[in-house]
Amino acid sequence: MAGVFINYRTGNGDKEATLVDEALRREFGDEMVFRDHRAIGRGADYRVELLQNLERCSVLLVLMGSDWLTQADSSGHRRIDDPADWVRMEIASMLAWRRKVIPLLLNDAPLPEPRELPYEIAELPNRQAMYLRTKHADQDLPLILDEVRKEVPGRRRHDGEGRTSGGTTLKNPKRNAIALGSGDAEYFEGRNREE
């Protein structure tokens, strides 16, 4: 079990969810990061996809914008109070499974009080929160990546040009070179190694 699930409410954090998704995918690869609008294919049963991907993830990032708690449905009821609300169900599942759940407060949004939340997710405010300020994403995203790395070890992958290349980094790849093991590797020829 490894991977990151991005939990957010449509209409309240879409832009930031895309930003986080792109940063995580660059770091860990597409298959290690789930964001519904990118990862679920057209015509697929979204309920099945959400549950399968949630079960395989070890980290849930809960993106919480300023209206996260108060966003209402067409009847004027808070969406978070609906037992069938997917945002609520995803959080409740990960808390019940004792997985890492990180509230990610967007642009200085407040963290709700436990009493403001349905009982299944009332523990959420007790989890140490992180911040993503759009204007300071260059400072906040590395901190988020560092935290995710603690739960998704050995998954960091890139080849120096930002493209994923597997679990091993080849700094000077040569045709037919084979890297064994899970650590970083370099290809070099001869006795004089230049860097």
Secondary structure, DSSP 4 states (H G I P E B T S, - for coil): ---EEEE-BTTBSHHHHHHHHHHHHHHH-GGGEE-HHHHSPTTS-HHHHHHHHHHH-SEEEEEE-TTTTT-B-TTS-BGGG-TT-HHHHHHHHHHHTT-EEEEEEETTPPPPPGGGS-GGGTTGGGSPPEEE-GGGHHHHHHHHHHHHHHHSTT-----SSS----SS-BSS--TT----SSS-B----SS----
